[in-house]
Amino acid sequence: MESIINYYYGIVPEKMEKKDNDYLVYSSNSLFLFSEIINNEVEFEQIINLLNTTDIPYHLVVMTKENKPYVLYDEKKYCLLKVRFDNTKKISIFSFNNYSFKGDSNWADVWSKRVDYYESQVMDYVKDISVKYALQYYIGLAEIGISYANNLIDMFSKEDIKYTLSHKRISLPIKGIDYYNPLNIIVDIEVRDIAEYIKYAYFEDILTEYEILNMIDKIKFNEVLGNYFFLRLLYPSYFFYEYDEYVEKGEVNNKIFDYMKKSKDYEALLSKIYSRLRTYIDIKINLWFLKSQHL
């Protein structure tokens, strides 16, 4: 790995650390991130162009000696990024909300494809009975979310939806190394980040139910974003991320069982959030599913 960094970028790594699927590279008092490019090159370029219109201290792309933005490693595309955020500055989950861009997200379509994929491979890959049982529960939640999302498409105009820079995945605690990685940034509906943050903060015991409800009381959504916010809370991305790891590695992460144990408590939290939101906006879903969906 050191030889690849040195050959393509002329940088001599003094130390390297594995970070999930990426690598931290230390050299000459600078920190770099050697990160895999998941999205396609066009999307990657579009995000960089949008970031260049802001004052966001995103990690800068380091071009190779051949003036390319990536190299091939293990049959995957990797990009070297120079980290430049201020470690002393606190990061807010709302940091990107000040930027508004044109967007076109269809959560229903994305989620439908994911559910179809899971249903087509569950019998082949899921050996653990508890995981198989849990997967059916979370697929059920996702399907309710898909129906809800399709209803919102019919009820609200695209022009009524605010889009901003968001993240593919929110890692907790929030760290600049992930938050300002342009390969983790997308354009999506404004409520995506805060909803994902709340889900993970709840399941990772970072925020209490009281703290979450207090946070939501202070936000005050309009009707469109309030519905998309609740929709995003309903979708079990937290479980699906761990399930994907299970399929890839063939090992069950204990987080899967932790999430399963807290499923009824999370349903109770959803009911309370629903009641809070209904005091000032019309939430376009009936909570009947909470009475029928249980692990």
C-alpha positions in Angstrom: 0.0 0.0 0.0 2.8 2.4 0.9 4.4 1.8 -2.5 1.1 2.6 -4.3 0.8 6.0 -2.5 4.4 6.8 -3.2 4.4 5.7 -6.9 1.1 7.4 -7.9 1.3 10.5 -5.7 4.9 11.0 -4.8 4.0 11.0 -1.1 6.1 9.0 1.4 3.8 7.6 4.1 5.2 7.8 7.6 2.4 5.8 9.0 -0.8 4.2 7.7 -3.9 3.0 9.6 -6.8 0.9 8.3 -10.1 2.6 8.8 -13.1 0.4 7.8 -12.5 0.0 4.1 -10.3 3.0 3.8 -6.8 4.0 4.9 -5.4 6.9 6.9 -2.1 8.1 5.6 0.2 10.3 7.6 3.0 12.2 5.9 4.9 15.4 6.5 2.5 16.7 9.2 -0.4 16.1 6.8 -3.2 13.6 7.0 -4.6 11.9 3.9 -7.5 9.5 3.4 -7.2 6.8 0.8 -10.9 6.1 0.2 -12.8 3.8 -2.1 -15.1 5.5 -4.7 -18.5 3.9 -4.4 -20.5 6.3 -6.6 -19.8 6.6 -10.3 -17.3 9.2 -11.7 -20.0 11.5 -13.0 -21.7 11.8 -9.5 -18.3 12.2 -7.9 -17.4 15.1 -10.2 -20.8 16.7 -9.6 -20.4 16.6 -5.9 -17.0 18.1 -6.1 -18.3 20.9 -8.3 -21.1 21.6 -5.8 -18.7 21.6 -2.8 -16.6 24.1 -4.7 -19.5 26.6 -4.5 -19.5 26.4 -0.7 -17.1 27.2 2.1 -17.3 23.6 3.4 -13.8 22.3 4.4 -14.2 19.1 2.5 -11.2 16.8 1.9 -9.4 17.9 -1.2 -8.8 15.4 -4.1 -5.2 14.7 -4.8 -4.5 14.0 -8.4 -2.2 11.2 -9.4 1.1 11.9 -11.4 -1.0 11.0 -14.5 -3.5 13.8 -13.5 -6.3 11.3 -12.6 -8.6 11.5 -9.6 -8.3 7.8 -8.7 -6.1 4.7 -8.9 -7.1 1.1 -9.2 -6.4 -1.1 -6.2 -7.7 -4.6 -5.6 -9.9 -4.1 -8.7 -11.6 -1.1 -7.0 -11.2 2.7 -7.6 -9.5 4.6 -4.7 -9.1 8.3 -4.3 -6.5 10.1 -2.2 -8.0 12.9 -0.2 -6.1 15.6 1.8 -7.8 16.2 5.1 -8.1 19.8 6.1 -10.9 20.2 8.7 -10.3 21.9 12.0 -10.3 19.2 14.8 -11.1 21.8 17.4 -14.3 22.9 15.7 -17.5 21.2 16.8 -19.5 19.6 13.9 -23.3 20.1 13.9 -25.6 17.6 12.1 -27.3 20.7 10.7 -24.1 22.1 9.2 -25.1 21.5 5.5 -28.7 22.7 5.8 -27.6 26.2 4.8 -26.9 25.0 1.3 -29.8 24.4 -1.1 -29.4 22.6 -4.4 -31.6 21.0 -7.1 -32.2 17.3 -6.4 -34.3 14.4 -7.5 -34.4 11.6 -4.9 -36.8 8.7 -5.1 -36.4 6.8 -1.9 -39.3 4.4 -2.8 -37.5 3.2 -5.9 -34.1 2.7 -4.1 -35.7 0.9 -1.2 -37.8 -1.3 -3.5 -34.7 -2.5 -5.2 -33.0 -3.2 -1.9 -36.0 -5.2 -0.6 -36.1 -7.2 -3.9 -32.4 -8.0 -3.5 -32.8 -9.2 0.1 -35.8 -11.3 -0.7 -34.1 -13.0 -3.6 -31.0 -14.0 -1.6 -32.3 -14.5 2.0 -32.6 -18.3 1.7 -29.1 -18.7 0.3 -27.2 -16.5 2.6 -29.0 -16.3 5.9 -28.1 -19.3 8.1 -28.9 -17.8 11.4 -32.6 -18.3 12.2 -32.8 -15.2 14.4 -31.3 -13.0 11.7 -33.7 -14.5 9.1 -36.7 -13.8 11.4 -35.5 -10.3 12.0 -34.9 -9.6 8.3 -38.5 -10.4 7.6 -39.6 -7.9 10.2 -37.4 -5.1 8.9 -38.4 -5.9 5.3 -41.9 -5.4 6.5 -41.0 -2.0 7.9 -39.3 -1.1 4.6 -42.3 -2.1 2.6 -44.6 0.1 4.7 -42.1 2.9 4.1 -42.1 2.3 0.4 -45.9 2.6 0.3 -45.7 5.8 2.4 -43.0 7.2 0.1 -45.1 6.5 -3.0 -48.1 8.3 -1.4 -45.9 11.3 -0.7 -44.8 11.5 -4.3 -48.5 11.8 -5.3 -49.3 14.3 -2.6 -46.5 16.8 -2.8 -44.8 18.5 -5.7 -41.1 18.1 -6.3 -40.8 21.8 -6.1 -41.9 21.7 -2.5 -39.0 19.5 -1.4 -35.8 21.1 -0.2 -32.6 19.4 -1.2 -29.2 20.0 0.4 -25.9 18.2 0.8 -26.3 15.1 2.9 -24.4 12.0 3.7 -24.7 8.4 2.5 -24.0 7.3 6.0 -23.8 9.1 9.3 -21.2 7.7 11.7 -21.4 8.3 15.4 -19.9 10.0 17.1 -19.7 12.6 14.3 -16.1 13.0 13.1 -14.7 15.3 10.5 -12.8 12.5 8.8 -16.2 11.0 7.7 -18.4 14.1 7.7 -16.2 16.0 5.2 -15.3 13.1 3.0 -16.7 14.1 -0.5 -17.1 10.4 -1.3 -19.6 10.2 1.5 -21.6 13.3 0.4 -24.7 13.3 -1.8 -27.5 15.7 -2.6 -30.7 14.5 -0.9 -33.8 15.7 0.9 -32.8 18.0 3.7 -34.1 15.8 6.5 -32.0 12.8 5.6 -29.0 13.5 7.9 -31.0 14.5 11.0 -33.3 11.4 10.7 -30.3 9.1 10.2 -28.5 10.7 13.1 -31.5 10.2 15.4 -31.9 6.6 14.5 -28.2 5.8 15.2 -28.0 8.0 18.3 -31.0 6.1 19.7 -29.8 2.6 18.9 -26.2 3.3 20.0 -27.5 4.8 23.3 -26.0 8.2 22.5 -29.2 10.1 22.9 -32.1 9.3 25.2 -35.7 9.3 24.2 -36.2 12.6 26.1 -33.3 14.2 24.3 -34.5 13.1 20.9 -38.1 14.4 21.5 -36.7 17.7 22.8 -34.6 18.0 19.6 -37.5 17.4 17.4 -39.7 19.9 19.3 -37.1 22.6 18.4 -36.9 21.9 14.7 -40.5 22.7 13.5 -40.8 21.1 10.1 -43.2 22.2 7.4 -45.7 19.6 6.3 -43.6 18.3 3.4 -40.3 17.9 5.2 -42.1 16.7 8.4 -43.6 13.8 6.4 -40.3 12.9 4.8 -38.6 13.1 8.1 -41.0 10.6 9.7 -40.6 8.4 6.6 -36.9 8.4 7.0 -37.2 7.5 10.7 -39.4 4.6 9.7 -37.0 3.1 7.2 -34.6 0.6 9.0 -31.3 1.6 7.4 -29.5 0.9 10.7 -30.4 -2.8 10.5 -29.8 -3.1 6.8 -26.2 -1.8 7.1 -25.4 -4.5 9.7 -27.2 -7.1 7.6 -25.0 -6.2 4.6 -22.0 -6.7 6.8 -23.3 -10.1 7.8 -23.8 -11.2 4.2 -20.3 -10.0 3.2 -18.4 -11.4 6.2 -20.6 -14.4 7.1 -20.4 -13.3 10.8 -23.3 -12.0 12.9 -22.5 -8.6 14.5 -24.0 -8.4 18.0 -25.5 -5.0 16.9 -28.1 -7.0 15.0 -29.4 -8.5 18.2 -29.1 -5.2 20.0 -31.3 -3.6 17.4 -33.8 -6.5 17.5 -34.1 -6.1 21.3 -34.8 -2.4 21.0 -37.3 -2.7 18.2 -40.5 -2.4 20.4 -38.9 0.6 22.2 -38.2 2.2 18.9 -41.7 1.7 17.8 -42.9 3.4 21.0 -40.5 6.3 20.2 -41.9 6.5 16.7 -45.4 6.8 18.2 -44.4 9.7 20.4 -42.6 11.5 17.5 -45.8 11.0 15.4 -47.9 12.5 18.2 -45.5 15.5 18.5 -45.5 16.2 14.7 -49.3 15.8 14.5 -49.8 18.7 16.8 -48.9 21.1 13.9 -48.7 19.2 10.6 -50.6 16.5 8.9 -48.6 13.3 8.9 -49.8 11.2 5.9 -49.5 7.8 7.5 -51.6 5.8 10.0 -49.7 4.1 12.8 -51.7 0.9 12.5 -48.5 -0.9 11.5 -47.0 -0.5 14.9 -49.7 -2.8 16.3 -49.0 -5.5 13.7 -45.3 -5.3 13.3 -43.4 -6.9 16.2 -40.4 -9.1 16.7 
